[in-house]
Amino acid sequence: MAGPALGLVWWAGLTVLLVRYGRRDPRLNNALKHWVSKLRWRPINRIVVKLGPLQLRWSEIGIVVVTAVLSLTVWLVQAGIWHLDQRWGIGHVLMWQAIAVATAFIAVVDSVLQLVPNALLVILAAFAGVALVIQCVQVWVEINDADQLPWNAVGTVLSGKAMGFGLAALAFLAVRVVSRGGLGAGDVKLYALLGACAGFTGVIALILISLFLSAVVGLGLVVFRKRKGKDALPLAPFTFVAVLVALGLGF
């Protein structure tokens, strides 16, 4: 029961921080309104739910629903199907829960405004840090019970995260330099952070999947003359899809 309980706490914490962020920075709400207007859900703009002294606007209801759906999906896939909570620890599942939720809202903002808000990266980094501590503690306890060397196991976890961070940071920084700013600084920071969260193999999967998807979509838009070849596509939406694919593959 500890796993689902932590997952529920994780969902509540992410939801509260995202709602508070939406209230302080209008960019998230503006991006959500953009997609609502695209989907012709205009009447929902007037919806206000009153819970005692608390008022939840429709955008905040959307935040609650999206975080709940993504959190449940992560736990059903990683713990229910792949049993990664038993193989790699509850901290691993909590890490991917934070990744899925944060990249979803980063994708929403980036798709409309073509920027990656630093506040959302800070939220992801904070939850990822706590999840990493939980994962290391669980690994230490399990290895210690098995009369092995716990430092070796913890070192393996941390080195994987460090290698993921280094690979993503250097690769995307190099692309930004070569493209002369064609790749945004926000994308560099996002993937460096994802490298530290998902580890070496995880971030390689995210990079390959997201770049493949962006190349296919970009080529399709050029072929059908919806976009010129020099026009840049926001990368975060493809990153979010890559996160969902990686989850399905058991990363």
N, C-alpha and C positions, 0 to 999 in steps of 0.2 A: 504493500500500500504506500510505501514511501515514495516510489516513483510517480504515480499519478498525483499524489499530494503535492510534490515538488512541481510537477507540470502545471497544476492548477495555480500555485503561487506564482510561477513564472508567467503564466497567462495574465494574471491579475496585475503583476508588476509592469509588464510590457504595456498593457492596456492603459493603466494610469499614466505612465510616462508619455505615451503617444497622445493621449487626450490633452494632457497639460501642454505638450509641445504644440499641438494644433491650436490651442487657445492663445499661445504666446506668439506663434509665427503663422500668419495667414496663408503662407504658401502651400501648406499641405491641404487646407480646406479649399483653396482656390483650385488646386489640381483635382481634388475629388469632385468639385462642382463641374469642372470641365468635362470629366468623364460621365457624370450624371446627365449633363446636357446632351452629350453625344448619344447616350442611350435613351434619350427622350423620357427621362424620369422626372421631369420638372415639378410635378406635384409634391415630390418627396422633399423639395427644398423648404417647404412650409411646415414640415413635420417637426414638432417639438414635444419631447416626452418629459413630463414633469414627475420626478420622484422625490416628493417632499421638497426640501430646499434646493435639490439638485436639478438642473436642467440639462438635458442631453440633446444637442442639435442632431439633425439627421447624419451629418458627417461623423459625429462622435459615435452614433449608433453603428455606423459602418465600420469604424475602427474596432469597436467591441466585437462585432460579428466576424470581421476578417481575422482578427487575432485568435478568436475562439476556433474558427474553422481550420486555420493553419496549424494551430497548436494541437488540435485533435488529430489532424492528418499526420503530423510528424510522429506522434506517439503511436498511432495505429500502424504506421508503416515501419518505423524503426524498432519499436518495442514489440508490436503485435506480430509483424511478419518476419522481420530480420533478427529480432531478439538482440539488438545491439546494446540494450541496457544491461544484458547479462555478459556480453562479450567485451564491451569497451566501457561499460559503466553508465550510470544514470547521467553523469555530467556530459557525456557525448551526446545523448538525446537532447538534453537541455540546450546544449550549444547549437544544434541544428534547429531547435525550436526558435531560438533567438535569431538565427540567420534567416530563416524563412519569413518570420514576421517583419524584421527590419528591412530586408531586401524588397518585400512587397510594397511597403510605403515609400521606400527610396525609388522604386520603379515608377510609382504613381507620379511623384514629383518630377523625376527626370524625364518622363515621357512628355510632360507638358511644358516644363520650364527649362529643361536640359541643364539641370544642376543637381548635385548630390549634397543635400544639407549636412553640414558638419554635426548638427545636433542629433540627427538620426545615427550617424556613425558613432557618436559618443554613447548613445543608448545601446547600440550593438556591442561596443567595446566593453561597457560596464557589465552587461549580462554575460558576455563571453568570458570575461575575466573570472567572474564568480563560478561559472560552469567549469572552467579549467581547474580551478581550485578543488571543486567537488570531485572532478574526475581524477585528479592526482591523489587526493585523500583516499578515494575508493580503491585505486590501484595499489597504494601503499598498504592499506589494510589487508587486501586480498593476498598480495605477495608476501606480506609479513606472516600471515597465517600459514602460508605454504612453505615457510622456512627458506625462502629465497632472498635475494638481495633487492629490497624495495627501491633503492636509489636507482638501480639500473632500469627498472620498469618506468619510474617517474621520469627519468632522463630521456627514455625513448619517446614518451609522450611529448615532453617539452621540446626535444630536438626536432620532432616532426612538425610542430607548430612553428618553430623558428625557421626551418627550411622552407615551409610554405610561405611564410611572410617574406623571406629573402627572395625567393623565386618570383613571387607575384610583384613585389615592389620593384625589383630590378628590371623585370621584363616590361612592365607597363611604363616605368620611367623611361626606359630606352625607346619605347614606341612613341611616347610623348615628345621626346627630344627629336627623334628622326622625323616625326610628322609635323614638327614645328608648332606644337600646340593643338594639333588636330584631335588628340585625345585629351579630354579634360582632366584637370588636376583632381577633381572629385572621383573620377573613375580610378585613378592611380591609388588614391587613399582607400577607396572601397575595396579594391582587389588585394591591396596589401593587408588590410584588416581581415578579409575573407581568408587569405593565406594563413594568418595567425589563428583563425578560428577553425577552419576545415583541415588544416594540416597539408602536408606536401602532396599526397595523392588526391586528396579532396579538392584542392585548389586547381590542380592540373585538370581534373575532370570538369570543374566549373569553367575554366578558361576555354578548353576545347569545345565544350557544348555551346557556350554563349557565343564564341566567335563563329562557329559553324552556323548557328541560327541567324546571327546578324548578317553573315555573308549571303545566306540563302534569301532572307527577306530583302536585303538591300539590292541584290541582283534582280529579284522579282519586281521590285518597285521601279528599277531603272528600265527593265524590259517593257513594262506596262506604262512607262512614262509618267509615273506618279512622283518621281523624284529624280533629280539630276545626279550624275555619278559623283560629283564633288560634295554633295550634301551629306552631312554627317548624321548618323542615326544615334539616338540615345542608347547607351549600352546597358543601363541598369534593368530595363524590362527584359532583355534577353538573359541577363544574369539571374533574375528571379525565376524565369522558366528553367534555366540550367539548374538552379537549386532544387526545383521540384523533380527534374529528371534524375539528379544525383540522389535524391531521397529514395526514389523508386528503385534505383540500382543498388541501394544498400550502403551508401557511403556514410 
